[in-house]
């Protein structure tokens, strides 16, 4: 279908989502790295241990491995590993609670008097690590730099941002150019962490966060040393306004190679490691004194069918393809049960205040579902314009071989109905370039949710304006009704918005531009003789996660 005109508000919302992190941000995010061998059936049962309670013991220093590049310790870089590190030291106006609701941080309260205005009342008594007080000017400077600085890679979130100003002695006000119900989450994610304006002004902003300059924040831990892509050292901030931090020191080791991380864990060089490749967690579970913790993540793996490349413009072809995906079996075989077959694009835990987890899951199951069934797949293909089958291809990146394993399994199933799918491994750089071109007949892709709202995927993947080069509408899906609903949901709140979002997801499931496969868990391995994790949630990258690691 041909798309209708796109509103400026929707265009801004689309623009705010586009980021390089989205192309490569799942490197080390738990998407799985490292070749494995699996067969279907022969599934392993899921087993998700729960974290024990704190014991009252004291562990002065913990050493945790981070699985990817960390080039600076500042909040202007929009990559998952930087965000994970900065969450220990730099705070935002708000943060996420364990149920993914927004909770106070540097702002003790906030209001939204209209669709274009957000007002934040700052917490009194907050000091930077050097003892200077937090002021509205620090907040204004930090957020303005995140939105406009050429050194910031967070600009994609600020498509509807208009201005921020000090509106009182301990108050800031943000104005939006267009209604945007997701902007309230932006002040809780990594791009709006607050640092000292006076400290940052002492050198070019490009020097902030380097090993020579470090940074100046308000968080419970302060940076003391940093070697790019090697290590980050933090110490407890005794001036912290909140509860006393648990650990005296936190050492972070940057270890992108999974084999190196596993060896470090076996040797006792590290006490824990974030984001293990889910296909490889059985090996980690055999390491002495090691416990792997799992929790529902915010990652969806999905197929995209390009409507501009026949025969994927045929709904019967798309349905036939979907019926050849053994979602439940793949979760068991590839992820060892540490995930869930996906019934929709946005995982149910990220529906936030729109729907509860249970209601979101129930809603998804009320939408059209295409269960693994070769006979149904064959019947659908028989109704298509290519009843005798066809040939096509898909590529996957070398950083995520589990995508290739999944695609090979689907290829074997498709062969039974006459569809020949060629699956090709590509270097990540070449695969990313292909994504940017956005012309492939098929894509298989991992997506990590940024915030707890179920409009992120539809906004990116279904708006007509995203169907060209650089966009994330890999299906080239154009539906004027969808475009209209995406615009409308930004103009209303409460039950009206909920109902519009449900309509949007129902249309996605019915038209089938995308077929989700699984929702992946997140994980962390810890030396359980020494430490344990207290309530692991997908929003850990925005939380002070160091204090969720407690003495065993």
Secondary structure as GFF3:
##gff-version 3
##sequence-region A 1 552
A	DSSP	alpha_helix	8	17	.	.	.	ID=ss1
A	DSSP	alpha_helix	20	24	.	.	.	ID=ss2
A	DSSP	beta_strand	61	66	.	.	.	ID=ss3
A	DSSP	alpha_helix	80	86	.	.	.	ID=ss4
A	DSSP	beta_strand	94	96	.	.	.	ID=ss5
A	DSSP	beta_strand	102	104	.	.	.	ID=ss6
A	DSSP	beta_strand	107	114	.	.	.	ID=ss7
A	DSSP	beta_strand	117	122	.	.	.	ID=ss8
A	DSSP	alpha_helix	136	148	.	.	.	ID=ss9
A	DSSP	three_ten_helix	155	158	.	.	.	ID=ss10
A	DSSP	beta_strand	161	168	.	.	.	ID=ss11
A	DSSP	beta_strand	171	176	.	.	.	ID=ss12
A	DSSP	alpha_helix	183	186	.	.	.	ID=ss13
A	DSSP	three_ten_helix	190	192	.	.	.	ID=ss14
A	DSSP	alpha_helix	197	200	.	.	.	ID=ss15
A	DSSP	three_ten_helix	205	207	.	.	.	ID=ss16
A	DSSP	beta_strand	221	227	.	.	.	ID=ss17
A	DSSP	beta_strand	231	236	.	.	.	ID=ss18
A	DSSP	beta_strand	249	254	.	.	.	ID=ss19
A	DSSP	alpha_helix	258	267	.	.	.	ID=ss20
A	DSSP	beta_strand	272	274	.	.	.	ID=ss21
A	DSSP	three_ten_helix	278	280	.	.	.	ID=ss22
A	DSSP	alpha_helix	281	285	.	.	.	ID=ss23
A	DSSP	beta_strand	290	305	.	.	.	ID=ss24
A	DSSP	alpha_helix	315	323	.	.	.	ID=ss25
A	DSSP	alpha_helix	327	335	.	.	.	ID=ss26
A	DSSP	beta_strand	339	341	.	.	.	ID=ss27
A	DSSP	three_ten_helix	348	350	.	.	.	ID=ss28
A	DSSP	alpha_helix	357	366	.	.	.	ID=ss29
A	DSSP	alpha_helix	374	382	.	.	.	ID=ss30
A	DSSP	beta_strand	390	397	.	.	.	ID=ss31
A	DSSP	alpha_helix	401	415	.	.	.	ID=ss32
A	DSSP	beta_strand	419	426	.	.	.	ID=ss33
A	DSSP	alpha_helix	428	437	.	.	.	ID=ss34
A	DSSP	beta_strand	442	448	.	.	.	ID=ss35
A	DSSP	alpha_helix	456	462	.	.	.	ID=ss36
A	DSSP	three_ten_helix	464	466	.	.	.	ID=ss37
A	DSSP	alpha_helix	480	489	.	.	.	ID=ss38
A	DSSP	alpha_helix	494	511	.	.	.	ID=ss39
A	DSSP	beta_strand	514	527	.	.	.	ID=ss40
A	DSSP	beta_strand	531	533	.	.	.	ID=ss41
A	DSSP	three_ten_helix	538	542	.	.	.	ID=ss42
A	DSSP	three_ten_helix	545	548	.	.	.	ID=ss43
A	DSSP	beta_strand	549	551	.	.	.	ID=ss44
###
